[in-house]
Each structure stands twice: as C-alpha cells, then as structure tokens.
Amino acid sequence: MFSVALANVAYVLAKLKDHAYAVGKLRELRTLIGVSPIDQPAVDRALARPRRDFEDALQRECALANEIGILVTRNTRDHPRDAIQVLTPVDVMRLHSTVSVATTEHA
C-alpha cells in the first residue's frame, strides 16, 4: 500500500464512523500490509501516461514498480482490468472484517 492510499482509507473510514474508528482500523490494516515507497521514476512514468487522473496513474505505476497485485482506491472505474486487482477501501474492509459495512460507494 502507498502512503496516499492510507490517507484515502483513513478518509473513507472516518466518513463511515469517526476518526477513532479510522485510526483503529488503520492499525489493524498495518498488521496485514506493508507501505511501499513512491519514487521519482514512478512519478515520471505517471506524468507520461495519458490518463486524466494523476493520482490513479501514480498508484498504478507504484504498484507495477513494487510488484503489487492489488490496488485500493475509491475510484475503480479509471483503472484498467488486468494483472492488478482494483478494490475499494470498503471492499477491503468487507474482506478482512466481520463488521457489516454500510456506505454509498463513489466509484
């Protein structure tokens, strides 16, 4: 996971409930995942991509550079369907929690 993705997860979780809930869930999530770096070559590749959303391009380039197979994003529509699986934060919470998550997703 990338630092920008952690910020997105925190945002969604806080909207679902509150800040304390978000922090608790992020701590749980950190026991399951690592945080990958965003480096200059990935930024340059993302800037060179003909994509309308730089954040999406940056996430994808970092995932490819770090051989990551799952991307977590609130915007699943703008990612190609290929070797990288694209999930929303809510999808991830549903996969790793017995807590029922009710929300309006903004895909």
Residue pairs with C-beta under 8 A, 6 or more apart in sequence:
1 29
1 33
1 34
1 35
1 36
1 72
2 35
2 36
2 37
2 38
2 59
2 62
2 63
3 35
3 38
4 38
4 55
4 58
4 59
5 59
5 71
5 72
5 73
6 26
6 35
8 72
8 73
8 74
8 89
9 22
9 25
9 26
9 29
9 72
9 89
9 92
10 22
10 23
10 26
11 22
12 74
12 88
12 89
12 90
12 103
13 21
13 22
13 25
13 26
13 89
13 93
14 21
14 22
15 103
16 22
16 101
16 103
25 93
28 96
29 92
29 96
32 96
36 62
36 63
36 66
36 68
37 62
37 66
38 58
38 62
39 62
39 65
41 65
42 58
42 61
42 62
42 65
43 58
43 61
45 57
45 61
45 65
46 54
46 57
46 58
46 60
46 61
47 54
47 57
49 57
49 60
49 61
51 57
51 78
52 78
53 75
53 78
56 73
56 75
56 78
56 79
59 71
59 73
60 71
60 79
60 84
62 68
63 69
63 71
63 84
64 84
68 84
69 83
69 84
69 85
70 84
70 85
70 86
70 87
71 79
71 84
71 85
71 86
71 87
72 87
72 88
72 89
72 91
72 92
73 79
73 86
73 87
73 88
74 88
74 89
74 105
74 106
74 107
75 106
75 107
76 86
76 87
76 88
76 107
77 107
79 86
87 95
88 105
88 107
90 101
90 103
90 105
93 99
93 101
94 101
